[in-house]
Amino acid sequence: MGQIIKDYLERIRRYHYLGYIRHYYNAARHPHPFRFLAFILLSLVVTFSLAIFSTFAIINNTFQGNPIIFYGLTVFMYFIGFAFVPTIVLWIQGYRHREKILSSEIPDNLPQNSGKEVWYVLMLLSLYQTINKIFEW
């Protein structure tokens, strides 16, 4: 049991901590850092505004549908919004220290960004919506 916990903590360290550090090094090497920063700030504003509108809908009880799913999506939006914050901070810090960071200093064991996770979430949500529409009839 102890080895399972150690493996889990190592996986968290590898994919979360080293994943965040990857943002720091990517900012130092990125040719257009302000475009990415503008994109991530816009995403943060959209995510938090949707979460706040959802919170007001919960308070006023004006949403339609299953309340458990709506509450869960609202909490999920807040988690996604708060996950953007370390990315923004590390991106700014990496850009500020880009002259000090040499390409030889970048560790080899940083996890790579696949981008497939977003497509999995979108496919699952579209599958859920399709099944929901089929069974409504």
Secondary structure, DSSP 8 states (H G I E B T S, - for coil): -HHHHHHHHHHHIIIIIHHHHHHHHHHHH-S-HHHHHHHHHHHHHHHHHHHHHHHHHHHHT---S-HHHHHHHHHHHHHHHHHHHHHHHHHHHHHHTTTT--GGGS-TT------HHHHHHHHHHHHHHHHHHHHH-
